[in-house]
Amino acid sequence: MKWEKGLVFAPATADRWNDVERLFRDGHPFPGCWCMYWRIRRRDFEKNYGEENRKNFRRIVESGEVPGILAYAGGEPVGWCSVAPREAFPVLDRSPVLKRVDDEPVWSITCFLIPERHRGSGLSEALVGAAIDYVEERGGGVVEAYPLIPEKSKNPEAVPDRRAAKALQELVKKASVPLVADIHFSAELALSSVEAGVAGLRLNPGNLRDPGAVRRVARAAVEAGIPIRVGVNAGSLDPDLLAKFGGPKPEALVESALGEVRLLEDAGLESIKISAKASSVTDTLAAYRLLAERTSWPLHLGVTEAGWHDAGVVKSALGIGVLLLEGIGDTLRVSLTGDPTAEVRVAWEILRACGLRERGVEIIACPTCGRCNYDLEGLLREVEKRLSDIVTPLKVAVMGCVVNGPGEAAHADVGVAGGADAGDIFVRGEIVERAVPAKTLAERLERLVREVVAGRG
């Protein structure tokens, strides 16, 4: 496989391990990943992050399995694309967003790696083409990909250049969900995105500050019949507003948003949504409360740059949840560092905790304490994994002792109160199975939950 600019592509076979290792060590922004993220359970990935992931990935390569292709320029490895039959990435099927939709044989592209010095040269586009060629040569007919926008870019647009805008046209044709183009600096890219057929735009008034350009984009949106979200971010406010208010204060976010809204209204746009996000929970709350007082346009909630894992979840739950409980907000996005599917799961949990949505299994579980005499956390994780595909609203209790366990389990649709060697299983308050051996509790609980779900269908 060759490219007109002199690139050569080759499968990552055992004899090329040194090239794989060199590329991953020198150019990977997450040096402990080693392309194992979609191959193993998340807790195993995090436990193995670093050397163990490297060893495991090397075993895959040396076993004869080909986990992807390498790009070479002048004999030097300059790019990597992880591409293999979907079965090589079992974690995909644990995602409610990325799980299979049919039984068609599918190949998956899960990762690109291009060292910074080689970016911006069209190498990623060439790697996609080479990956598709590689799949076709091996009899594959369908290729999936799961793209993420890099956090650092010379041109930080979700649609970064004209080539991307052209590719967006193909994505719009093939996508099964509406696509929204996130525009920060270029009115031309916004217009190209409208021409590509996107379902909506996000404009950042802190970066795209020319009123004439904004009106031009708004008129195009009117003609196309699509909405625009005015997406204000505390990290990219107009310098004049920063000077006026003494920093990225809530009042500055609101003035930025409403000033942009007036431009859109002047152009005749009648489908507008507003977000005013800060990484501070208190500033976010204050900004949205002010917006709710001063405008009737729909509000899109979120705490920007909330962070990773626990801190990000807590900040998002507080910032979004408090506003929802006050009756403020129409749509939302949870912003977490890492796997974007986690954002969807957290968003659903926030909506469920606020009593606004019911979907899937809600697990009630007690804290571990001195009364718990078995692996409650292990059982909980196993139950959660087994029931992750269920969308019917249901309460399942996984309890650790005889104090609160039977009572909580009895009030759930299905529940288990466990012990050291065995546990009792409840369905709608009635014990249906007593002294179920601990090693089969998760399996028996899953069976009963699916029976209850089938009965509701």
N, C-alpha and C positions, 0 to 999 in steps of 0.2 A: 504494500500500500504506500503510495507516494503522493506528495502534494506539490503544486507548481512552484512553491518557494523553497523547495529542497528538503522538506521534512520527510522523514521516513518513519513509518509506524510498525510496531512489532508486538506480538503477544508477550505478556510477562511470564515467561517460562523460567524454569529453575536456573538455567544457565545465564539468565539476566538478573538474578537476585541482587547482585552488587549494584546494578544500575537503579533498581527499585529502591534499595536502601539509601543510596547516595541522594536520589531525588527527594525522598521522604525526609531525610535528615536535614537537607540544606534548604528546602523550599516550603515545608509544611507549616501553616500557621497554628496547627494543633499537633505538635510533634508526638504526642502519646496516643494518637488515634489509630494509626496504621490500618486504616480502612476496615476496621472491625465494628464500626458503629451499628451497621445494619445486620451484622452477622451473628451477634450474641446478645443475650439479655442485657438490659441497661445496667443492672447492678453488677454483672460480670464485667461489662465494658469499663465501668468506673473503677472497679477493684483492680483490673488488669492494666489500667491506663499507664502507658509507657512501655517498659521492657517486656512485660508479659504479652501485651498486644502485639508487639514486634515479633516475638517468638511464635505466637500463634499464626500470624500472617505469613511468616516464613514457612511454617509447616504446610500451609495451604499451597503456597507456590511450589515448594519442593515435592509435594505429593503428586504433582502432575496436573492439578486443577489450575486453570488459567483465570485469575481474578480480574484481569483487565488488560489494557494495552498501554504501551509506552510510545512517546513521540521522541524522535532523535533529530538533532540538527548538527551536522558536522561530527557525527559520532557521539555527541554529548546528549544524555537524557534531559529533555526540556519540558516534558509534560506527561501527565498520567490521567487515564480515565478508567474508573472502575466500571466494568460491564461484564455481566454474567447472567445466566438464567436466573429468573426471579427466585427460584428455590434456594439459591445461595444466600439469600438475605431474609431469613425467617422473621426478623423483627418487623419487616414491612407489614406483615399480616396481623401484627398486634396493634397496628395503628388504625383507629376508626376512619381516618382520612385516606390512608394509602393501602388498605387491605384490598384483596382481590375483588373484582366485580363479576368475574366469569371464570370459566375453566380453560380459556384460550392459553396456549403456551406463550409465555412472555419473557423477554430479556429486560433487565433493569440496568440503567445507568444511575449510579448512586454517588459518584464523587469525581471531581476534577481537581487536579493539582498542577498549577503552573507557577514556577518561581517568579517573584516580582519582576526580575529583570527581563522576563520574556512576555510580560503581560501587555495588552494593548496592541498586539501584532496580528490578531486574528487566529491565534493558536487554538483557542477554545472552540471556535467554529470548525476549524480543521479536525480537531479531536472528535467532535460530534459526528462529522462525516465519516471519519475513519472507524468510529465505533459502530455506526450503522452498517458500513461495508463489512466489518468483522462479523457482525451478527448475520447478515445476509449470506456470507460465504459459508456459514455453519448451519444454514437452513432455517434461521429464525425469521419470523414474519412480523412480529410486533415488538417495539422497543418503548419502554417507559422511562421517564426521567422525573426527578423530584428536585427542582432547582431552588437554591437559596441565593439571595442577593448578598454579596460580600459587604462587610461592615466598612471596609476601607477601600476607596476607589479614587482615582484621579478625577473622575466625573461622577459624583455620587447620586446618580439617578437610578431608579428602578428600571427606567428605560434610558440607558446611558448614551446611546448614540443612534445615528440613522440606521445602521445595520440592525440594531436591536429593535428599532421601530418597525423595520421591514419584517423581521422574524416574528414580531408581535402579531402581524396579520395572519400568519400561519397558526400561531397559538390560538387566536380567537376562533378560527375555523374549526380547530380540533378540540377545543376545551369543552367540557360538559358543564362548567360553571361559569358565571359571569366574571370577566377579568376587568380590573380597575388599574389604570396606569397612574403611578405615583411620580409626580413631576415637581422638581424643586427649582430648576434654573432656566430651562429653555422652553419658551413659548412654541418654538418650532417643533420640538419633540411632542409637546402636548397636542398640537394640531395633527402631527403625523399619527399619534395614537388614536385620535378621534377618527381619522381616515381609516385606520386599521380596524375599526369597529368595536373598540372597547365599550364596556357597559357603563363606565364612569371614569372621572378623573379626580385626583387629589392634587391640589395646588398648595404650595407653601408660600404664603405671602411674605415671609421674612426673606426669602431668596429670590422669588420672582416678583420684583418690586415695580416694574414699569406698568403704570395704569393702562396705557394703550395696548400693551401686549395682553394683559389680563382680560380686557374687554374683547379683544380679538378671539381669544380662546373661549370666552363665554358665549360669543355669538356662534361659534362653531358648535358648541355643546347644545345651544338652543336648536340649531338646524338638525343636529343628529338626535335630539330628543333624549339626551343623557344628563345625569346629575353631576355636580361638582361638589366635592368636599373641600371646604376651607380648612386646611390642616395646619394649625399654628403649633409651633414647638418652642419651648422656652430656650432651647439651645441654638435657635437660628432666627431670633427676632431682628427686626429692622434696627440698625444702630441708632436711628433718631428716637425710637421708642425706648430703647435702653437708656439713652441719655435723659429723656424726659421723665421717666419713672424711677431712675436710679437703679436699673437692673431689670432682670426678667421677672418682674412682679406680676401677680394675677391681673392687675389693671392693664398692664402692658399687653398681655396675651389677649385680653378681651378687646382692647382698642384695635389691635392688629386684625383680629378676626372680623370685627364689625366693619372696619374700613374696607376690607376685601369684599365682604358681603354687599356693601353698597355698590361697588363696581360691577358685581355680577347682576345685581338687581337692575342697574342702569342699562345693562345690555339685554334685559328682558328674560334672564334666566329665572325659572320658577321652581327648579329642583335643586335645592341647596342644603348641605349638611355642614355642621361646624364641629371641629374638635379643637381643644386648647389644652395641650398636654405639657406637664412638667414632670421631672423626676422626683420632685417633692410632693408627697401626698397632700400636705396642707395647702400648698399653692394650687395644686390641681383642683382640690375641693373648692377653694375660694374662686378660682376662675370660672368653673362651671356654674357655681351658684350665681355669680354675676351675670353670666350669659343667660341663664334661665330667667332672670329678672328683666333682661333687656331685649330679648328676641324670642320669637316663637318658632324659629327654624329648628329642625331636628338636631339633636346633639349626639355626637359620636364620642363615647367615653373611653378613657384610657390613661394610664400612668406611663409615660414614656421612659425608656431605658431603666425599667424597674430592676433589672439585674438577673441573677441566676438562682435557680433552685428556691430555697426557702424564703430568702429575702424578697425575691421577685414576686413570689406567690402572695406573701403577706402584704406587700405594698399594693399589688393589684387588687387583692380582695378588699382592702380597706378603701382605697381610692374609688374603685368602681362600685363596690357594695354599698357604701354609705350613700352615694349619690342615687343609686337605684332605690334604696329604701326611702329616700326623700322624694321619690317620684321624678327624678331628673334623669334624662338619658333615653335614647331611642335605639342606638346600636352600640357595640363595644368591640374593643380589641385588647387582648392581654398581650403585653410585650415582655417576653422572656428571652434571655440569651440561650441559644442552643436549639434543639429540635423544635420546629414550629408546631408540631402536632401537640406538644405539651400545652401550648397556648390555648388550643381549642378545648382540651380537657379541663383546664383551670377555668376557662370562661363558662363552661357548662356547670361546673361546680358552684361558681359564684351565682349564676342565675338560679340554680336549684336552692342554694342556701337562702336566697332572697325570696323564695316562693314564687318565682316568675316563670319557671320552666320545669317540666317533669320529663325526664328522658333517661332511660337506662337504670342500672342498679345503684341504689344509694346504700352504701355499707355503713352500718352502725357498729362501732367497735369500742370496747372499753380500753382505758389506759392500762399499761402493764403495771402491776403492783405486787406486793408480797403474797397476795392470795393466788396469783396466777402460777400454776405449776405445770404448764406445758408451753410449747412453742407457738404462742398466739400470733406473733408477727409472721411466722412462716405460714401458718394456716391462712391468715388474712391475705398475704400476697398470692398464695395459690388460688384462693377463692376469687380474688379480684381478677386474676389472669383468666380463669376459667369462664367468668361471666362477662368479660369485656365486650363481647359482641352483642349482648342483649340490649335492645332499645326500649322495650316495654318498661314503664315506670314501676319500680319495685323496691321494697325495703328489705334488706337482708342483714341480720344481726350476727356478728361473730364475737362471742363473749368469752371471757376467760375464767370465770369462777361461778360458784353457786350463790353468791350474794346478790349481785344485780343481774347476772347472766340470764336466769330463767325469766325474770320479769321483762327485760328488754327483748329477749328472743321471742317471748310470747306476743309482744306488741308489733313485731315486724311481720311481713308476709311470710318469710321463711327465716329461721334462725337456728343457731347452734350454741349451746352452752357447754364448753369443753372442760376436760379434766386431764389428768396425767396420762391416762391410758385409754379413755373413751369419753364420749359426749352424747348429749341428747339433742335431737333435732325436732324443731317445732314448725308447724305450718298453721298460720292464722290462729295462734294461741294454743294449739293442741299438740301435745307430744305425739309424734308419729313414729319415731324410732328411738329406742333407748339403748344406751351403752354401745353406741357405734364405735368400733375400734378407731383409735386416733389416726392410724395410717390411711383409713378409707373415708374419713370425715369429709374432706373436700370433694371427693368424687360423689358421695351420697348426697351432699348438700346441693351440688350442681344438678344432679338428676331431679331432685325435688323442685328446685327453682325452675327448671325448664318445663316441668309438668305444670306448675302454676302458671307460667307464661302461656303455655299451650291452651290451658283452660280459659284464659282471658281473651285469647284470639278468637 
